[in-house]
Amino acid sequence: MTIQLGLNTFGDLYPGPDGRMLGGAQVIRNVVAEAVLADQVGLDFFGIGEHHREDFAVSSPETVLAGIATVTERIRLGSAVTVLSSDDPVRVYQRFATVDALSSGRADVILGRGSFTESFPLFGYPLDEYEALFEEKLQLFDRLRTEGRIDWQGRLRAPIQGLEVYPKTEAGALRTWIAVGGSPNSVVRAAHYGLPVIFAIIGGSPSAFAPFADYYRQALEHFEKEPQPVAFHSPGYVAETDEQAREEFFPHQAYTHARIGRERGWGPLTRAEFDAMCGPEGAYFVGSPETVARKIVRSSAALGASRFDLKYAVGTLDHARMRRSIELFGTEVRRYVEDMTADLPAGTAA
């Protein structure tokens, strides 16, 4: 049983050492530095989300990933996620093929519908076509992955007849994932295209997603597709002890929860709720290296997952603490995970 470890960030804005909020430009430069550190400590993946709102710095993940590609050596780089519904599949493919070239084949694109909708009015797409836009654009993107001549026609975009898209990737296809929030239709869609899935687990219990993972594998068999990897990501933070991790992470998670909750009608995050989410069955991977590692191994076994990505940036959590969490995640957590899984067959919980 082998588990890869990755990170992702949305580029949340946070205060600097003087207590004043940093601008987006500095946060983006800090994200690049965090990715370099992730590469240095041996992590497997670094992902950047796409948002178009004032509390996040990154609206163009592939541009930031291109910069990271030139200063890292081995870590895979990807989106988390690319909102395909409000973008053009051809341009998405071109941009990530360019990142793939700059990184010598280390680019992943993770396609999703997104949990925020600001990009739809910004780029002129109707929200009442939310589902149809993703389905049609995914169909076109799948055709683009052949990297040959394209003949395609849909309802919501101009047709393409006998054209090719450049640049080509050196591997002959861009590595592509589908992000899933827990919908049976989403896992069936991913299986239909034979694409791997990554589950976004931000609430509840990771083990509750096991039926979706099983359904996905059954759907792959139904569509006569090759087996594909499953990954998942959750918010988290690593410190020397469980108590320290919870004390340092809670105010920032509560801040984010309150900020988004005002828009969506959520109540405030209480400390009791937070502590429950940090427990063995909760969605937050917060604690000492051993605690976080044990939870990763247990959850990966439940899902049959081969990679876990820690959403390491949240709210007002500062750069120095994020760097320390990354260091512990890439060294101590990795060591514990490797020890715990050394003699375990796939599907066995620690």
Residue pairs with C-beta under 8 A, 6 or more apart in sequence:
1 300
1 301
1 341
1 344
1 345
1 346
1 347
1 348
2 306
2 341
3 296
3 297
3 300
3 305
3 306
3 307
3 308
3 337
3 341
4 44
4 45
4 231
4 306
4 307
4 308
5 43
5 44
5 45
5 296
5 307
5 308
5 309
5 310
5 329
5 330
5 333
5 334
5 337
6 43
6 44
6 45
6 46
6 47
6 76
6 231
6 233
6 307
6 308
6 309
6 310
7 34
7 38
7 43
7 45
7 46
7 47
7 309
7 310
7 311
7 312
7 326
7 329
8 45
8 46
8 47
8 48
8 49
8 80
8 233
8 309
8 310
8 311
8 312
9 31
9 34
9 47
9 48
9 49
9 58
9 80
9 311
9 312
9 313
10 48
10 49
10 51
10 56
10 58
10 80
10 311
10 313
11 24
11 27
11 28
11 31
11 48
11 49
11 51
11 56
11 57
11 58
11 64
11 313
12 27
12 55
12 56
12 57
12 256
12 313
12 314
12 315
12 316
12 317
13 21
13 22
13 23
13 24
13 27
13 54
13 55
13 56
13 57
14 21
14 22
14 27
14 252
14 315
14 316
14 317
14 318
14 319
15 21
15 22
15 316
15 318
16 22
16 26
16 318
16 319
17 318
22 30
24 57
25 57
27 57
28 57
28 58
28 64
30 319
31 48
31 57
31 58
31 64
32 64
32 67
32 68
32 71
33 319
33 323
34 312
34 313
34 319
34 322
34 323
34 326
35 46
35 68
35 71
35 72
35 75
35 77
36 68
36 71
36 72
37 323
37 326
37 327
37 330
38 46
38 75
38 326
38 330
39 46
39 72
39 73
39 74
39 75
40 330
41 326
41 327
41 329
41 330
41 331
41 334
42 330
42 331
42 334
43 75
43 326
43 329
43 330
43 334
44 75
44 76
44 307
45 75
45 76
45 77
45 78
45 108
45 307
45 309
46 68
46 72
46 75
46 76
46 77
46 78
47 77
47 78
47 79
47 80
47 108
47 110
47 233
47 309
48 58
48 61
48 64
48 65
48 78
48 79
48 80
49 56
49 58
49 61
49 79
49 80
49 81
50 58
50 59
50 60
50 61
50 79
50 81
50 82
50 83
50 114
50 119
51 58
51 59
51 116
51 118
52 59
52 116
52 118
52 119
52 122
53 116
53 118
55 259
58 64
61 79
61 80
61 82
62 79
62 82
62 95
62 96
62 98
62 99
63 95
65 77
65 78
65 79
65 99
65 103
65 107
66 98
66 99
66 102
68 77
69 77
69 99
69 102
69 103
69 106
69 107
70 102
72 103
72 106
74 106
75 106
76 106
76 107
76 108
77 99
77 103
77 106
77 107
77 108
78 107
78 108
78 109
78 110
78 177
79 96
79 108
79 109
79 110
79 111
80 110
80 179
80 233
80 309
81 110
81 111
81 112
81 114
81 179
82 92
82 96
82 109
82 110
82 111
82 112
83 112
83 113
83 114
83 119
84 92
84 111
84 112
84 113
84 134
84 137
84 138
84 141
85 113
85 114
85 120
85 125
85 130
85 133
85 134
85 137
86 114
86 119
86 120
86 122
86 123
86 125
86 133
87 119
87 123
87 137
88 137
88 157
89 137
89 138
89 140
89 141
89 144
90 140
90 144
90 160
90 165
92 109
92 141
93 109
93 141
93 144
93 145
93 165
93 174
94 165
94 166
94 167
96 107
96 109
96 174
97 107
97 166
97 167
97 168
97 169
97 174
98 167
99 107
100 106
100 107
100 169
100 170
100 171
100 174
101 167
101 169
101 170
104 170
105 169
105 170
105 171
107 174
107 175
108 175
108 176
108 177
109 174
109 175
109 176
109 177
110 176
110 177
110 178
110 179
110 198
111 138
111 141
111 176
111 177
111 178
111 179
112 178
112 179
112 180
112 200
113 130
113 131
113 134
115 181
115 200
117 127
117 130
119 125
120 126
120 127
120 130
121 127
125 133
129 156
132 155
132 156
133 156
135 189
136 154
136 155
136 156
136 157
137 156
137 157
138 178
138 189
138 193
139 152
139 154
140 152
140 154
140 157
140 160
141 176
142 193
142 195
143 150
143 152
144 150
144 165
145 173
145 174
145 176
146 173
147 164
147 165
147 168
147 169
147 172
147 173
148 164
149 162
149 163
149 164
150 160
150 162
150 163
150 164
150 165
151 160
151 161
151 162
152 159
152 160
153 159
153 160
176 195
177 195
177 196
177 197
177 198
177 231
178 186
178 189
178 190
178 193
178 195
178 196
178 197
178 198
179 197
179 198
179 200
180 186
180 187
180 190
180 197
180 198
180 199
180 200
180 212
181 199
181 200
182 199
182 200
182 209
182 212
184 212
184 215
186 197
187 197
187 212
187 213
187 215
187 216
187 219
188 215
188 216
188 219
190 196
190 197
190 216
190 228
191 216
191 219
191 220
191 222
191 223
191 225
192 219
192 223
194 220
194 223
194 225
194 226
194 228
195 228
196 228
196 229
196 230
196 231
197 213
197 216
197 228
197 230
197 231
198 230
198 231
198 232
198 233
198 307
198 309
199 209
199 212
199 213
199 230
199 231
199 232
199 233
199 303
199 305
200 232
200 233
201 209
201 232
201 233
201 234
201 283
202 234
202 235
202 283
202 311
203 277
203 283
204 283
205 281
205 282
205 283
206 232
206 234
206 281
206 283
206 299
206 302
206 303
207 281
207 298
207 299
207 302
207 303
209 232
209 302
209 303
210 302
210 303
210 304
213 230
213 303
213 304
213 305
214 304
216 230
217 227
217 230
217 304
220 226
220 227
220 228
229 305
229 306
229 307
230 303
230 304
230 305
230 306
231 305
231 306
231 307
231 308
231 309
232 299
232 300
232 303
232 305
232 307
232 308
232 309
233 308
233 309
233 310
233 311
234 283
234 284
234 285
234 308
234 310
234 311
235 253
235 283
235 284
235 285
235 286
235 310
235 311
235 314
236 284
236 285
236 286
236 292
236 310
236 311
236 312
237 245
237 248
237 249
237 285
237 286
237 312
237 314
237 317
237 321
237 325
238 245
238 286
238 287
238 288
238 289
238 292
238 310
238 325
238 328
238 329
238 332
238 333
239 245
239 248
239 249
239 287
239 288
239 324
239 325
239 328
240 288
240 328
241 287
241 288
242 278
242 286
242 287
242 288
242 291
245 286
245 287
245 288
245 291
246 274
246 275
246 278
246 286
246 287
248 317
248 321
249 284
249 286
249 314
249 317
250 271
250 274
251 316
252 314
252 315
252 316
252 317
253 269
253 274
253 284
253 314
253 315
254 268
254 269
254 274
254 315
255 315
255 316
256 314
256 315
257 266
257 268
257 269
258 268
258 269
259 315
260 266
261 267
261 268
261 269
274 284
276 282
277 283
277 284
278 284
278 286
278 287
280 295
280 298
285 292
285 295
285 296
285 308
285 310
286 292
287 295
289 328
289 329
289 332
289 333
289 335
289 336
290 332
290 336
292 310
292 329
292 333
293 332
293 333
293 334
293 336
293 337
293 340
294 336
294 340
294 350
296 308
296 333
296 337
297 337
297 340
297 341
297 344
297 349
297 350
298 349
298 350
299 305
299 308
300 306
300 308
301 344
301 346
301 347
301 348
301 349
301 350
302 349
304 346
304 347
310 329
312 322
312 325
312 326
312 329
313 322
340 350
341 350
344 350
